[in-house]
Amino acid sequence: WLLDLWTQDNGAFFEVTGDGAKDGPIVGPATGLLHLDSWRCTRTGDPEYPVVYQDVNGARYKLHRSRVVYRSQMPSTRAEMLRVGLCWTSRAINAAQNLVDESVYKQEKLGSRPQRAILITKGGLDPDTVQTAFAAAESSISSMGLSRYSKFVTVGDANVPDAGLDQIDLASLPDGFDYETDVTIGMYTIALAGAVPPRWLWPATTTGATKADAMYQHVAGLTGGPGATLEMIATALGGSARGRKHRAGKFLPPSLKMIFDFQDDEQDRMAAEISDTRAQARERDLNDGVITLRVARENMLSAGEISEAQFEDMELEEGRLPDGCDVLTLFNSPDPFFRDVLALGIPEPLDVRNNDAETVLAAAEQASLDCMAISGNPTNAKERDRAKWALAALAALKDLYEGTDNEEEVDQPVADDGGGVTTDEEIPEEETE
C-alpha cells in the first residue's frame, strides 16, 4: 500500500471486506483489508461507486463506497482529476534520473571502450564526408544494440597532406563538477521531496553536522512525511481523530478512532522536558500572583496537557462551572433540569440567614441522592453532565450552610466557674490558665 502511495500518482487502494452483496454496501462490521493494485483501479467520480477495479482476467468490478478506502499524495485541485495527485516518485523523478545518468556516464567512462568523442583529420574536409561518417557511425551503434553508449566518429581523407587528428568531446560533464557534491544534493532533493529528513536517506558528510541538528531532523520527520502518512492512514481507516462526524466508507465503526503513537523515546523525552518547563513556569506565575489557578488550567487545556473533561472536573471541585461562574448560580438557572432538581422545596435556598440549616441540608441530601441516580443511569451524555453539575452545586450549598453553623458555634457564650455567663474572649487570662 505504501509502495503504491509513493510511486503511483493514482495513489493507494484498500478493499474493505465484509458481509453483504459484493456490489453493494457492507452489512455488519468490516472483517478485513485487501490491497488493490493502483494501476488496476479507476476513479469514477460517482459518490456511491467511486472506484472500478479491473481484475487480472480483464473482468471489471465496481466497488461500493463502504468497500474501498483510497488516498493519494498532493491530490490535484482540478475537478476532472478526481483527486489524482503527484506521488513522491513523480516529485523526485528529475533528481533521481540525474543520479542514474551520472552513474551510467561513469560506467561508460570506466568501460572497456570509452569512445565518446569525434576525431577530425587536419586539412580540407568536405561537409558531405563528415555527414556520411556520422550516419555510418549511427548505423553501426544501432546495429550493436547500444541505447546510451556511443563511439567516436572519425572522418578524414588520405589525400590530404599534413595529416593530423583533433579530438572534440561530445559528452562531458560541466566545468567544476564534483560527483560527491552532486550526489549529496540529489539525495537531499529526493528526501525533501518526500518530506523526510535527509539523514534518514543519506548520512551527514559535511562538517558542522551536530547532534542537535540530527535530533531536530529526527523530530521534524515525525511531523513531516512519515507523520503525515500515518495520520493519512489513521484518517482513512478511522475517520478524523478530533472531529465527531464520521465519514462513510471507513474501516472502523463511528464509535472507534485510530490514533498513532510514534513510540519514540526521543520524542517522549522532549515532551517530558517541555511539560516540566511549563509546569515550572506555571508554579512561578502562581506564586507571584501573575495568573490565577483557573488561568493556569486554561493554559494547560489550550496546550493539550489536560482534556476538557479533566478541566471541567477540576473546576467543579473548586466550585466553578466551566465558564467560570460559581456553581451556586445554578440555583437561579432558568434551565428546566436545574430548576426541578435544585428546587429543594425551598423558595430561596441561598438565603442562609432566613432558612433553617437542618431543613436545607436534609433537602440537599435528598436531592444529591436523586442526582446520583440520574448520573448512574442517564438517558444521554448531556443529562449525565448536568447531573454532575447539580451535584457540585448541592455540595457547595452544603458547605455554605455547614460553614455558617460552625461560625455560630464559635460565637456561643460559655459559662465560667463562678456561675456567670461570659464568652471565650471575656475569660481573664488567669482564670483560663
C-alpha positions as CSV (number, residue, x, y, z in Angstrom):
1,W,0.0,0.0,0.0
2,L,2.8,2.4,0.9
3,L,4.7,1.4,-2.3
4,D,1.7,2.4,-4.4
5,L,1.3,5.6,-2.4
6,W,4.9,6.6,-3.0
7,T,5.2,5.5,-6.6
8,Q,1.7,5.9,-8.2
9,D,0.1,9.3,-8.9
10,N,-3.3,7.5,-8.7
11,G,-2.5,6.7,-5.0
12,A,-3.1,3.5,-3.0
13,F,-6.2,1.5,-2.6
14,F,-7.7,-0.8,0.1
15,E,-10.7,-3.1,-0.4
16,V,-12.7,-3.4,2.8
17,T,-14.1,-6.9,3.2
18,G,-17.4,-7.8,4.9
19,D,-20.8,-9.4,4.6
20,G,-23.4,-8.4,2.0
21,A,-23.6,-8.2,-1.7
22,K,-20.2,-7.7,-3.3
23,D,-21.5,-4.8,-5.5
24,G,-23.4,-3.3,-2.5
25,P,-22.7,-1.8,0.9
26,I,-21.2,-3.8,3.7
27,V,-23.7,-5.4,6.1
28,G,-22.4,-5.5,9.6
29,P,-18.9,-4.9,10.7
30,A,-15.9,-4.8,8.4
31,T,-13.8,-8.0,8.6
32,G,-10.5,-7.2,6.8
33,L,-8.5,-5.1,4.3
34,L,-7.1,-6.2,0.9
35,H,-4.6,-4.3,-1.1
36,L,-5.6,-3.4,-4.7
37,D,-3.1,-2.6,-7.4
38,S,-3.3,1.1,-8.0
39,W,-2.9,0.9,-11.8
40,R,-5.9,-1.5,-11.9
41,C,-8.2,1.0,-10.1
42,T,-10.1,3.7,-12.0
43,R,-11.7,6.6,-10.2
44,T,-15.2,7.2,-11.4
45,G,-16.3,10.3,-9.5
46,D,-19.5,8.5,-8.5
47,P,-20.1,9.0,-4.8
48,E,-21.8,5.6,-4.4
49,Y,-19.3,3.6,-6.6
50,P,-16.2,5.7,-6.6
51,V,-13.8,3.0,-7.9
52,V,-13.8,0.4,-10.6
53,Y,-11.3,-2.4,-10.3
54,Q,-10.1,-4.5,-13.3
55,D,-9.0,-8.0,-12.4
56,V,-6.1,-9.9,-14.0
57,N,-8.6,-11.8,-16.2
58,G,-10.0,-8.5,-17.5
59,A,-13.2,-8.5,-15.6
60,R,-14.3,-5.1,-14.1
61,Y,-15.9,-4.7,-10.7
62,K,-17.5,-1.6,-9.3
63,L,-16.7,-1.1,-5.6
64,H,-19.3,0.5,-3.2
65,R,-18.0,3.4,-1.1
66,S,-18.2,1.3,2.0
67,R,-15.9,-1.3,0.4
68,V,-13.0,0.9,-0.7
69,V,-10.5,3.2,1.0
70,Y,-8.1,5.2,-1.1
71,R,-5.7,8.1,-0.8
72,S,-3.1,9.9,-2.9
73,Q,-0.3,12.4,-2.2
74,M,-0.7,16.0,-3.2
75,P,-4.1,15.5,-4.9
76,S,-4.9,17.8,-7.8
77,T,-7.3,20.6,-7.2
78,R,-8.8,20.1,-10.7
79,A,-12.2,18.5,-10.5
80,E,-11.7,16.3,-13.6
81,M,-8.6,14.8,-12.0
82,L,-10.8,13.2,-9.2
83,R,-8.0,13.8,-6.7
84,V,-5.3,12.0,-8.6
85,G,-2.1,13.6,-7.3
86,L,1.7,13.7,-7.5
87,C,3.4,10.9,-5.7
88,W,6.9,11.0,-4.1
89,T,8.4,9.4,-7.2
90,S,6.9,12.0,-9.5
91,R,8.2,14.8,-7.4
92,A,11.7,13.4,-7.2
93,I,12.0,11.8,-10.7
94,N,14.3,14.5,-12.1
95,A,16.8,14.3,-9.3
96,A,16.7,10.5,-9.4
97,Q,17.2,10.5,-13.2
98,N,20.1,12.8,-12.8
99,L,21.8,10.4,-10.4
100,V,21.1,7.5,-12.8
101,D,22.6,9.4,-15.7
102,E,25.7,10.2,-13.8
103,S,26.1,6.5,-12.8
104,V,25.7,5.4,-16.4
105,Y,28.2,8.1,-17.5
106,K,30.8,6.7,-15.0
107,Q,30.2,3.2,-16.3
108,E,30.8,4.3,-19.8
109,K,33.9,6.2,-18.9
110,L,35.3,3.2,-17.0
111,G,34.2,0.7,-19.6
112,S,36.5,-1.2,-22.0
113,R,35.7,1.1,-25.0
114,P,35.3,4.6,-23.7
115,Q,34.9,6.3,-27.1
116,R,32.8,9.4,-26.6
117,A,34.4,12.0,-28.9
118,I,34.9,12.9,-32.6
119,L,38.2,12.7,-34.3
120,I,38.7,15.2,-37.2
121,T,41.7,15.0,-39.5
122,K,43.5,18.2,-40.3
123,G,43.3,19.6,-43.7
124,G,40.4,20.3,-46.1
125,L,37.3,18.2,-45.5
126,D,34.1,18.1,-47.4
127,P,30.9,18.5,-45.4
128,D,29.3,15.6,-47.1
129,T,32.2,13.4,-46.0
130,V,31.5,14.4,-42.3
131,Q,27.8,13.8,-42.6
132,T,28.4,10.4,-44.2
133,A,30.7,9.5,-41.3
134,F,28.1,10.4,-38.7
135,A,25.4,8.4,-40.5
136,A,27.7,5.4,-40.7
137,A,28.5,5.7,-37.0
138,E,24.9,6.0,-36.0
139,S,24.0,2.9,-38.1
140,S,26.9,0.9,-36.5
141,I,25.9,1.9,-33.0
142,S,22.2,1.0,-33.6
143,S,23.2,-2.4,-35.0
144,M,25.2,-3.1,-31.9
145,G,22.1,-2.5,-29.7
146,L,23.6,0.4,-27.8
147,S,21.0,2.8,-26.4
148,R,23.2,5.0,-24.3
149,Y,26.7,4.1,-25.2
150,S,28.2,5.8,-28.2
151,K,31.5,5.7,-30.1
152,F,33.9,8.0,-31.8
153,V,33.1,9.4,-35.2
154,T,36.2,9.6,-37.4
155,V,36.4,11.5,-40.7
156,G,39.3,12.3,-43.0
157,D,40.9,11.9,-46.4
158,A,44.1,10.0,-47.3
159,N,44.9,12.6,-50.0
160,V,45.1,15.5,-47.5
161,P,48.7,16.5,-46.8
162,D,50.0,17.2,-43.3
163,A,47.7,14.6,-41.7
164,G,46.7,15.1,-38.1
165,L,44.0,14.4,-35.6
166,D,42.0,16.8,-33.4
167,Q,39.7,15.4,-30.7
168,I,36.5,17.2,-29.7
169,D,34.5,15.8,-26.8
170,L,30.8,15.5,-27.4
171,A,29.7,14.1,-23.9
172,S,31.5,15.6,-20.9
173,L,30.4,16.9,-17.5
174,P,30.3,20.7,-16.8
175,D,33.4,22.5,-15.5
176,G,33.7,22.4,-11.8
177,F,31.6,19.3,-11.5
178,D,32.0,17.4,-8.2
179,Y,30.4,14.0,-8.1
180,E,30.2,13.7,-4.3
181,T,28.5,17.1,-4.0
182,D,26.1,16.4,-6.8
183,V,25.1,13.0,-5.3
184,T,24.6,14.6,-1.9
185,I,22.4,17.4,-3.2
186,G,20.5,14.8,-5.3
187,M,19.8,12.7,-2.2
188,Y,18.8,15.7,-0.2
189,T,16.4,16.7,-3.0
190,I,14.8,13.2,-3.1
191,A,14.4,13.2,0.7
192,L,12.9,16.6,0.9
193,A,10.5,15.8,-2.0
194,G,9.2,13.0,0.3
195,A,9.2,15.4,3.3
196,V,11.6,13.2,5.3
197,P,14.8,14.3,7.0
198,P,17.8,13.9,4.6
199,R,19.7,12.0,7.2
200,W,17.1,9.2,7.0
201,L,18.3,8.5,3.5
202,W,21.8,9.9,3.4
203,P,24.4,10.2,6.2
204,A,25.7,13.7,7.2
205,T,29.0,14.1,5.4
206,T,29.6,17.9,5.9
207,T,31.4,19.4,8.8
208,G,29.3,21.1,11.5
209,A,26.6,18.4,11.5
210,T,25.9,18.4,15.2
211,K,23.9,16.1,17.4
212,A,21.3,18.9,17.8
213,D,20.9,19.1,14.1
214,A,20.4,15.3,13.9
215,M,17.8,15.5,16.7
216,Y,16.0,18.4,15.0
217,Q,15.8,16.5,11.7
218,H,14.6,13.4,13.6
219,V,11.8,15.2,15.4
220,A,10.9,17.1,12.2
221,G,10.4,13.8,10.4
222,L,7.8,12.7,12.9
223,T,5.6,15.6,11.9
224,G,6.6,15.7,8.2
225,G,6.2,13.0,5.6
226,P,6.1,9.9,7.9
227,G,3.8,11.7,10.3
228,A,1.5,12.9,7.6
229,T,1.4,9.4,6.1
230,L,0.5,7.8,9.4
231,E,-2.2,10.4,10.0
232,M,-3.5,9.8,6.5
233,I,-3.8,6.1,7.2
234,A,-5.5,6.7,10.6
235,T,-8.0,9.1,9.0
236,A,-8.7,6.8,6.1
237,L,-9.4,3.8,8.3
238,G,-11.0,5.5,11.3
239,G,-12.1,9.0,10.4
240,S,-10.9,12.2,12.0
241,A,-9.4,11.7,15.5
242,R,-10.8,15.1,16.6
243,G,-14.0,15.5,14.7
244,R,-17.2,14.0,15.7
245,K,-18.6,13.4,12.2
246,H,-17.6,10.0,10.9
247,R,-17.5,9.9,7.1
248,A,-18.9,6.8,5.4
249,G,-16.7,4.2,3.8
250,K,-14.2,3.8,6.6
251,F,-13.0,0.5,8.2
252,L,-13.7,1.3,11.8
253,P,-17.2,1.9,13.2
254,P,-18.1,5.5,14.2
255,S,-17.6,4.7,17.9
256,L,-13.9,4.0,17.4
257,K,-11.0,6.2,16.3
258,M,-7.4,5.3,15.2
259,I,-4.5,7.3,16.6
260,F,-0.8,6.5,16.0
261,D,1.7,6.8,18.9
262,F,5.2,7.0,17.4
263,Q,6.7,5.0,20.2
264,D,9.8,7.2,20.0
265,D,11.9,7.6,23.1
266,E,13.4,10.9,21.9
267,Q,10.0,12.4,21.3
268,D,8.8,11.2,24.7
269,R,11.9,12.7,26.4
270,M,11.4,16.1,24.6
271,A,7.7,16.1,25.5
272,A,8.5,15.4,29.2
273,E,11.1,18.2,29.2
274,I,8.6,20.6,27.7
275,S,5.9,19.6,30.2
276,D,8.3,20.1,33.1
277,T,9.4,23.6,31.8
278,R,5.7,24.6,31.5
279,A,5.0,23.3,35.0
280,Q,7.8,25.3,36.5
281,A,6.7,28.5,34.7
282,R,3.1,28.0,35.9
283,E,4.3,27.4,39.5
284,R,6.4,30.6,39.4
285,D,3.5,32.6,37.9
286,L,1.1,31.3,40.5
287,N,3.4,32.1,43.4
288,D,4.0,35.6,42.1
289,G,0.3,36.1,41.6
290,V,0.7,36.8,37.9
291,I,-2.1,34.3,37.0
292,T,-4.9,32.6,38.9
293,L,-5.4,28.8,39.2
294,R,-8.2,28.9,36.6
295,V,-6.0,30.8,34.1
296,A,-3.2,28.1,34.6
297,R,-5.7,25.4,33.9
298,E,-7.0,27.2,30.8
299,N,-3.4,27.4,29.6
300,M,-3.0,23.7,30.2
301,L,-6.2,23.0,28.3
302,S,-5.1,25.0,25.3
303,A,-1.7,23.3,25.3
304,G,-3.3,19.9,25.3
305,E,-1.9,18.9,28.7
306,I,-5.4,18.2,30.1
307,S,-8.6,17.3,28.4
308,E,-11.9,19.3,28.6
309,A,-13.4,16.7,30.9
310,Q,-10.4,17.0,33.3
311,F,-10.7,20.8,33.2
312,E,-14.4,20.6,34.0
313,D,-13.9,18.2,36.9
314,M,-11.2,20.3,38.5
315,E,-13.3,23.5,38.1
316,L,-16.3,21.8,39.7
317,E,-14.2,20.7,42.7
318,E,-13.3,24.4,43.1
319,G,-16.9,25.3,43.0
320,R,-16.9,26.8,39.5
321,L,-18.6,26.0,36.3
322,P,-16.6,25.5,33.0
323,D,-17.4,29.1,32.1
324,G,-16.0,30.4,35.4
325,C,-19.3,31.1,37.2
326,D,-20.0,29.9,40.7
327,V,-21.8,26.6,40.8
328,L,-24.3,28.2,43.2
329,T,-25.7,30.2,40.3
330,L,-27.3,27.0,39.1
331,F,-30.0,27.5,41.8
332,N,-31.2,30.5,39.8
333,S,-30.7,28.9,36.4
334,P,-33.7,29.1,34.0
335,D,-32.9,25.6,32.7
336,P,-35.8,23.2,33.4
337,F,-33.5,20.5,34.6
338,F,-31.7,22.6,37.2
339,R,-35.0,24.3,38.2
340,D,-36.5,20.9,39.1
341,V,-33.5,19.2,40.6
342,L,-32.3,22.1,42.7
343,A,-35.7,23.4,43.9
344,L,-35.4,21.6,47.3
345,G,-38.9,22.7,48.1
346,I,-37.5,26.0,49.5
347,P,-38.2,29.3,47.8
348,E,-34.7,30.8,48.3
349,P,-32.1,28.0,49.0
350,L,-29.3,30.6,49.0
351,D,-30.9,32.7,51.8
352,V,-28.7,31.4,54.6
353,R,-29.8,33.9,57.2
354,N,-33.6,33.2,57.0
355,N,-33.6,29.5,56.2
356,D,-33.3,26.7,58.7
357,A,-30.0,25.0,58.2
358,E,-31.2,21.5,59.1
359,T,-34.1,21.7,56.7
360,V,-31.9,22.8,53.8
361,L,-29.2,20.2,54.5
362,A,-31.8,17.4,54.6
363,A,-33.4,18.6,51.3
364,A,-29.9,18.9,49.7
365,E,-29.0,15.4,50.8
366,Q,-32.2,14.0,49.2
367,A,-31.5,16.0,46.0
368,S,-28.0,14.7,45.9
369,L,-29.3,11.1,46.0
370,D,-31.7,11.9,43.1
371,C,-28.8,13.4,41.1
372,M,-26.7,10.3,41.8
373,A,-29.4,8.1,40.5
374,I,-29.7,10.2,37.3
375,S,-25.9,10.2,36.8
376,G,-25.8,6.4,37.2
377,N,-28.5,5.8,34.6
378,P,-28.7,8.9,32.3
379,T,-30.7,9.0,29.1
380,N,-27.9,10.7,27.3
381,A,-24.5,12.2,27.9
382,K,-25.9,15.8,28.3
383,E,-28.1,14.6,31.2
384,R,-25.2,13.0,32.9
385,D,-23.1,16.2,32.7
386,R,-26.0,18.2,34.1
387,A,-26.4,15.8,37.0
388,K,-22.7,16.2,37.7
389,W,-23.0,20.0,37.8
390,A,-26.1,19.8,40.0
391,L,-24.1,17.5,42.5
392,A,-21.4,20.1,42.6
393,A,-23.9,22.9,43.3
394,L,-25.5,20.8,46.1
395,A,-22.1,20.1,47.6
396,A,-21.3,23.8,47.6
397,L,-24.6,24.6,49.2
398,K,-23.9,22.1,52.0
399,D,-20.5,23.7,52.6
400,L,-22.2,27.1,52.8
401,Y,-24.7,26.0,55.4
402,E,-22.2,23.9,57.4
403,G,-19.8,26.8,57.5
404,T,-22.5,29.0,58.9
405,D,-23.2,26.5,61.7
406,N,-19.6,26.4,62.6
407,E,-19.4,30.2,62.9
408,E,-22.5,30.3,65.1
409,E,-21.0,27.6,67.4
410,V,-17.9,29.8,67.8
411,D,-19.9,32.8,68.9
412,Q,-22.0,30.8,71.6
413,P,-21.5,32.0,75.2
414,V,-19.8,29.7,77.7
415,A,-20.2,29.5,81.5
416,D,-17.4,30.3,83.9
417,D,-16.7,28.6,87.2
418,G,-18.4,31.4,89.1
419,G,-21.8,30.7,87.6
420,G,-21.7,33.9,85.4
421,V,-22.0,33.8,81.7
422,T,-19.2,35.1,79.5
423,T,-17.6,34.4,76.1
424,D,-14.2,33.0,75.3
425,E,-12.8,36.4,74.7
426,E,-14.0,37.7,78.1
427,I,-12.4,34.9,80.2
428,P,-9.4,36.5,82.1
429,E,-6.0,35.1,81.4
430,E,-5.5,34.0,85.0
431,E,-8.8,32.1,85.0
432,T,-8.0,30.5,81.7
433,E,-4.7,29.2,83.0
